Amino acid sequence: MFHSSVAIMLCASFAAATGESPFVVALDPGHGGSNRGAPTARPDLYEKHLTLEIARLVQRRLLGEPGLKIVLCRTGDILVPIRARTRCANQAGARLFVSIHANAASAEEGPGSQRGFEIFVLPASDVDQEVARAALLADDDTQAAWDAHRARTTAVDSLAAARRIRWRLSDALGADRDRGIKQAGATLDVLQGLDMPAVLVEVGFLDHAEEGPFLLSDRGKKTVANALAGAITDLRSRELRGQRDPLTTAPPGQRPGPAAGRAARVSGARP
């Protein structure tokens, strides 16, 4: 069944009437429906429940925040295909995509042996595919060069977003829970085909004896949601600075070519 249009129509959106284009953020609560995700110590609770609750808490936390519009790409306990989640973000004109997940240790690692959060961005090989896709879909060579450039700078901006989310989560959960920013070790299909910076966040391990119950508690969910909301407002402020100063990283669609190249080189960041 096709769910992306339903998700868009039912999404909860919050924005102030400022006259400027809002900073649209697409939140993607991982899993849903028959795709339950990682189990918890409770037989009635799965990863799919936690991710949706966290996304809703981020919405509430950002209610009334000037210039922000939040879109949920899954609003209930339904199975939403990967490509429908991508369409949700692209059709909403999102400037940031955050896919929310929770972890469980592998059989090789040993159940309950791991803890901490980690953040994923596309690996370099996938970025190359995104650049090729953007160029292929362009109408002419000039547009192809520009669209390929945008795809490259979007990957750089994804890394910048991951760093900001990492900082906020580390501050909220503790530096000892920081497992870093990664480009492998998770299924990252949901980050492909997007027109904006995108990250996948694993907020912690549900099978850990201490971390699992914490994440499922009201305090734990609010702690994670507040950290994500803080990162979103930080990134919104970063974009506003970019609009005032072209040498500061701005959204891909608003960045002039030469300035964008300089900004990417100054950052020293590579996807």
N, C-alpha and C positions, 0 to 999 in steps of 0.2 A: 504493500500500500504506500502511496506517496504522501509524505507527511510534511514536507518543507513549507508548503503554503499555509498549512494549518498552524505550524509552529510560528510562522511570521505573523499571521493574523492574531494569534492568541498571545503573542509575546507581550510582556509588561515593559513599557518604555517610559523613561523619566527624562525630561529635558526642560530647561528654563527657556522662556521666550526671550532670547537675547538678540535675535536678529541675525546671528551668525550661524554658520553651519555647525550643527552639534557634533561632538566627538562620540561617534557610535561605537559601542563595544558589544561584540557578539560573545555571549557566554554559552559554552557548550557543556552541559552536564553529561558526563560520560555514561555510556550504556543506557539501559531502559528497556522495559517490557521483558521479553524472554531472554534478553542479553543482560543478565543480572550483575555481572562483574564479580569482583572478589567477595567471598563470604566473610561474615563476621562471627563473633562468638554467639550471637543471637540468630536462631534459625529463621527469623522473620525479617532480618535486615541484611541488605547487601550493599555493595559499592554504589549501585544505581540510586539507592535512596539517599545516601550521604551526599553524592555529587549534586543532586537536585536541590537538596536543602541548603547546601553551601551557596549555590548559584542564587537561590531566592533571597538568602541573607545578604548577599552582595547587592542585589537590587534594592532591598530595603535600606541598606546602609547608604546608598547613593541617591536616595529619594531627595529631590530638591537641589541636588548639586548642579550649579550653573553650567550650561553648555554640554551636559552629558545625556546620552540616550542609551539605555541598556536593552539589549535584545536577547531573549533566551531562545536557543535553537532546540530545546526540548523543554516543554512546559508541564509535562505529566509523565506518568509511568508507561510510556509507549516506546516501541522500537523504531528509532529514526535511522535510516540508512546513512552511511558515511557521506555520500555525495549530497544527500538532502541537507545535511548539516552545513556542508560547504556552500550550497546554494542559499541557505538561510543567511549566512554572513555576507555573501557577495551581493545578494538582492537588497539587503538592508543598508548597503553602502558602509559597512563597518570599517573602522580604521584600526581596530585591534580585535583579534580572535583569541579567546582563552578557553581551551578544553580542560575541564576539571576531572581528575581521576584520583583514585586511591589504590595503594599497592598491596601486594601480598608476596611473601618470599617464595622463591621457587623450591621445588623438591630438592634440587642440588644444594641450595643454600641452607635449607632446613627451615620448616615452618616456624615462624616466630623469632627468627634469628636476626632479622633486619629491621631497621627503623630509620625515619628521617624523610625529608621531602627532596624531590628532584624535579628539574625542569628540562623539557626537551624542545629543541628546534630542529628543523630539517637538516639532514647531513648535506655535505657539499654536492654529492652526486644527485640528490633530489633537487637541490637548488639549480644545478645545471639543467635538469629536465624542465623545471619551471621556466627558466630563461628561454629554452628552446621552444616551449609551448607558447609563451607570450609572443615571440618573434613569428612563429608559424601562423598565428591567428591574426596578425596585423594585415592591413590592407595594402601597404607598400613598404619599400625598404626603409624610408625615413621613419615611419611609424614603428616598424619592426625594431630598429635600433633603439628608439625611445622606450618601447615597451620592454625590451630586454634589459635596458638600463634600470627601469623601474623595478623589474623583478629582482635584480641584484641588490638594489638599495633596500627593497622590502625585506630581503633576507638579513641585511645588516641591522635594520630596525627591529626585526624579530629578536635578534641577539640582545639589542639594547633593552627591549621589553623584558626579556628573560632575566637580565641582570637586575632590573628594578624590582621585579617580583621576587627574585632570590633575596635581595636585600631586605625587603619588607617581611618575608617569611622567616628569614634568619633572625631578624630583630624580634619577631613575635614568638617564635618557637624555640629559639636558641641556636647559636652557631654550631653546636654539636649535632644538630639535626640536619645540617646542610650537606646534601650529597652531590651538589653541584649542578651545572648546566651540561647537558649531554646531547649527543646527536645520534645515539644508537642505544639499544637496550629496551626499546618500547615500539609498539606498532604505531607508526606516525602517518598513516593514510589520511587521517582527518586534517592534517596540516597541508595537504597537497591541493592544488587548484584554487587556492585562496588569493584574493586581490589585495590583501592587507597583511601587516605583520601578525605572526601567529605563533603561539606557544602551547605546549601541553604540560600541565602541572600535575604531578603526583604528590598529593598533600601529605602522605604518610602511609604506614603499613598497618592494615586492619588486623593482621594476625599477630602483631606484637602485643605481649601481655600488658604493657603499660600504654603504648601509643594508640592501640586499637580502641580501648574504652574511652580514652581522652578524645579522640576524633569524633566518636559517636555522642559525646556529652554535649550539652548546650554550650558550655564554656569552650570546648574544643572547636565546635563548628563556628562559633562567633569569632574566636581568635583567628582562625584561618580566613573567614570571610572578611573581617576587618583588614587583614593584611593585604588581601587581593584588592579590596576597595581602595586602600591607600595607594597601592601601586598604580591603579587605574587613574586616580586623580593626579598622581605624580606625572604620569605619561601624558595626560591631558595638558598639564602645565608646560611640559616639555614641547608639545606641539605648538602651543600658543607662543612660546619663545621663538620657535622656528618660523612662525608666520611673521613675527616682527623683525627677525634677523635671518635672511636666507642662508647664512653660513651655519646656522643651527639646524639640526636634523628636523625636518618637517615631514608631513605626510607625503608619500610618493607622488600622488596626483598633483601636489602643489609645489613640488620642488623643481627649480630650474636646473637644466642639465649640468652645466659647468660647476655651479655651486654645490650640487649634490655630489659630484665626483670629489670635490675638495672636502666636503663634510665627511664622506665615507673614508677618505684617506687619512684625515686628521684623527678620526676615531680609532684607527688602527685595528678595527674589528673585522674579522672574517667569519662568515658563517661556517 
